[in-house]
Each structure stands twice: as C-alpha cells, then as structure tokens.
Amino acid sequence: MKSNQVVPGSAARTVPVVIVGAGPVGVTAAILLARRGVRSILLERHRDVYPLPRAVAMDDEVRRILQAVGIHEEFTAMARPANGLRLLDARHRVMAEFRRDDPNGYHGFPQTTLFDQPELERLLRDALDRCSECELRGGVEVVAVEQEEIADGPGRVRVALRDEATGVVEHLWAHAVLGCDGAGSLTRDAIGAAWEDLDFEEEWTVVDVRTSLPVRTWEGVDQVCDPDRPGTFMRIGEDRYRWEFRLGEGSEDLPELVAPWVDVPAGGDGFEVIRQARYTFRARIADRWRRGRVFLLGDAAHLTPPFIGQGLCSGLRDAHNLSWKLARVLEQGADDRLLDSYENERKPHARHMIRLAVAMGWAMTGGQDRAAALRRIALSAVCRIPAVTSYVAEHGLGPALPRGPLAHHGRRLTGRRLAGTLVPQPRVTTGSGSVRLDDVLGDSFAVLAVVPPAPAVRAVAQALGARVLHLTSFDDAAHGDMAVIDDGTLAAWLRAGRADAVLLRPDRVVMSTVPTGGGGFTGTSAWAPLLHTARRPLPARQPAPAPSLRSTLR
C-alpha cells in the first residue's frame, strides 16, 4: 500500500468549482459552467472514459441539453432514433405500443434515441478539451469534502484528494463542489445525506452484444411483461444490441434467453458478447441534495430502475438546472437563496421519474399471484385505448416544475399553464437562415413575444441581459430585437397559454408570462430579489450597461 503524504508547499489552491466525478453528468456541468465563464476542476479516479456501455437511451428533452453543450451534431451522427416502446406479454404478443418516432418532436429532436455511452462520453471529453475554463485531473481519488463554517454567508469547501500513483494528498479550496460521484458517493456522505428507499430492488443481468446475425426487431424498445422472465430488448447501433433479464429460477443460457429475437448457432459464431454483468436495480432518492455550497447530482442524488431509460437523463437535467444558477451566484453575485431552487425543482421531478420507472417495473415483474394477473390484464386493456397511447407519445414523461419563485404560476383562469414548462423548439427563420430556436435564444435569459413588448417588459429584459425575440417578420433595430419566424408552433403555444410574451430561463423553462393584454410579467416580486446581481460580470463578458432588477422593479 502507498502511504499518504501531504503535498508540500504553501496554502492550498482556490478554484471557483470542484466537480467530483468526470462521468457524463460531471463533464456536462463543467461545460455548461464554462459557457458562462465559470472555471472548474474535475477530479476523476479513472484516467480515461470507462469503456463498457451502461446507459443506452435518451429522450428529446435531454438531446436539447446536448445542444446546449454544443455536441448535438456529433451525437446525431453516432446515435440511433427509436420507434418507441412496446409492452409484450409472456408469449411476446404486443399488449401496447407507444410510438415515439417523430424525428422532430416537441424539443426539436427524435423523441427517443439509443446510443453507446462510451461514445457519448468521448464526445463530451472532446468538448471539455475545447473549454479553457475546465481542467480535468484523472487518476486521483477524493478522500474528504469539508464545508467551511462561517458566521455570515456561505463558506468555502475544502476538498482533499490523493494521487493514486504516488499516494500524495493535496487540498483544494472551492466556492462550490458538485458531487457527481455516483451511487457510492463520498460527497453524499460528506453532507450527511441518507437514502430514502422507494421500494424497488431486483437482480438483473445486462447483456451487450455485437452480431451480424439477422435480429428480429421493430427498431424500438421491447419490454417483456412476464413475471417468470421479464426482460428488455433494444437495438443501439448498426450491429449492437442490448438485452436485460431479471435473474430467477429459470435457465440463464444466453442463446435460449435471446431466442425470441435471434437464432444463435451452436458455438456462437457471429454473436459476440461485449459485456454481461449483474446489476441490482434500485429505486432511491437522497433526503437532501445540498449543504451550503456542496451539491449532489446524478446517481449521487437518485437511483432509478432502467425501465423508462431515465437514469442518465435525470442526471443531465440536474446539471442543466444547477449550472446557470450557480454561475449567476458565483459570477454575478446573485442571492445565494437562488441555489435553494435546485433541490426544490429537481427533487420532485426525479421522484416522479423514479416512481414511473418503478410502476413500469411492477407491470413487468409484479409477481405471479391472481392480483398480479389481473393487473396485467387491466394494463393490457388500458394500453389498447388509442387516447392513452397517443397521450403518452405526445406528452412524454416529465411533469412541469412545481410552483416556485423561478416558475411563477400565478392565477390561471383559462388557457394552458406555461410557467414551469419548457418552451417547444421548432426550427425558426431569422436573417441568417433556418436554425433551431435554442440557437438564437443564447445562453442567458430570453423574452419571446407575439406583440411589441411594453416598457415594463423591456426593463426586465434589459436588467437580465435577456435577448428579445419577436414572432414577426420585422427586426426592431431600434431596440436590438430579433425577428424569428416559425411554422406557427410558438404562436399557437402562446395562444394556448393566453400569453403575449414569456420570460425564458437559461435552461429554456418558462419563468413568467405576460398575460394577454396584461402589459408586464407576473410574479416579479418573487424572483427579482433572487436574480438581482450585486456585482457585474467580468469585463470581457460585460453586456451593455443595464439597470439592476431591484431598481427596475422598485
């Protein structure tokens, strides 16, 4: 064993953000922070990308996060759109089919995408290399995370790390630490968080295969709802396939297990097993996600069974939600209470997704008694109702954010609620050509309007540094507004919400609306104090001078 030696020298280095764990969640968080000028150091035990596949599915909302990171074009080239989800009975007869095969869904991407996680991680690492604000250190183990206690305001965080090659221990001081260090998170222990068990635990085997043999597939995901041998199957590449089976008393002979999809010859010619591993699928959520300036993201904060493909997706949503808020606090001096909204918004959403995955798991595996049989019959009957399957396909999986200062619901007498939901992303036409909406929204706040903004709306936009977009054919050069023309999607969405304009957060969530004929945004007294900046950004990123939110809304 190597002895631990403390690195000699002067005081420990101080950095804005330390990220523990350089998997997809940690790297995504680092890139999103870097796009807002926040420097970070990522600490990772492994020296390279973990080479074996794990996560394989992603929805269109999370594809949009990859767009924010800047790798969506490269990801499109290596990913595979899927047709959706089929529920099969024990004899592999289709009980229900949820098609999610729109190539340009609500968020502007295929509704379901299958991929190889190591390839995704390499794309993220390449993007990280292009960010001068990020430093990746591999081959180090974080051994302690300690929050500094001070009387007024948030203290710094001290991180102790050990070089695995030399055993030398050094320390870093950070203004924030993101724990992206997985299910066995040391960061979670450091903030005193404990798991809340959501009552699901099963042993499964996961098999990844490369084969040139003909495979019977509908180019979507199969969920086999058989209590004796539940399973999942999907094609994730040109010659790559994934099977998952619950371990039980039946045969575990692989050719026999995969026989409904592919005939494997004796000797296995043309059928290469890339990986076969046993996993315990669990449903858990941490009882707290933050202490001071230490935060939990991804598997450090929540664990979900894989039945709806939302494990990695939830972690990337964590990074997207937290990064802009942390950047506004660290770079612009916004109120530290802004960071409270991270757990308040993300935890209910993550819990919802876990429960949805558990419900799917029980539909697949919920026992062999009479009640279980009746449940499966009822499930089959309900899923054959066209309205049910079309609703799932249209609305996807995730709920709106709960009511809060950054998702001001206000009073809604008529119309669809927009606050707390994501703006749709059609392609729009500007003076530069046809692009996806997010490409013109920018990385900060934005206002989307169907009528000329009132002075109160312009004042808020100026104070936030928000870009103003008109759904018209004319640029407003006098105010620097941009015209965007789409196929009617955005105008119809605003009409359904009875809104003349919406204020979009950097993560594309609607924070507030201008009701039809209302003149100004609702709920400013709730969110303005949190977003008010006590100091301006660095000069290199300084926008045109703007009044503070407090003075604007006084």
Buried (B, 14 or more C-beta within 10 A) or exposed (E): EEEEEEEEEEEBEEBBBBBBBBBBBBBBBBBBBBBBBBBBBBBBBEEEBEEEBBBBBBBBBBBBBBBBBBBBEBBBEEBBBBBBBBBBBEEBEBBBBBBBBBEBBBBBBBBBBBBBBBBBBBBBBEBBEEBEBBBBBEBBBBEEBBBEEEEEEBBBBBBBBBBBEEEBBBBBBBBBBBBBBBBEBBBBEBBEBEBEEBEBEBEBBBBBBBBEBEBEBEEBBBBBBBBEBBBBBBBBBEBBBBBBBBBBEEEEEBBEBBEBBBEBEEEEEBBEEBEEEEBEBBBBBBEBBBBBBBBBBBBBBBBBBBBBBBBBBBBBBBBBBBBBBBBBBBBBBBBEEBBBBBBBBBBEBBBBBBBBBBBBBBBBBBEEEEEBEEBBEEBBEEBEEEEEBEEBBEEBBBBBBEBBBBBBBBEBEEBEBBBBBBBBBBBBBBEEEEEBBBBBBBBBBBBBBBBBBBEBBBBBBBBBBBBBBBBBEEBBEEBEBBBBBBEEBBBEBBBEBBBBBBBBBBBBBBBBBBBBEBEBBBBBEBBBBBBBBEEBBEEEEEEEEBEBBEEBBE
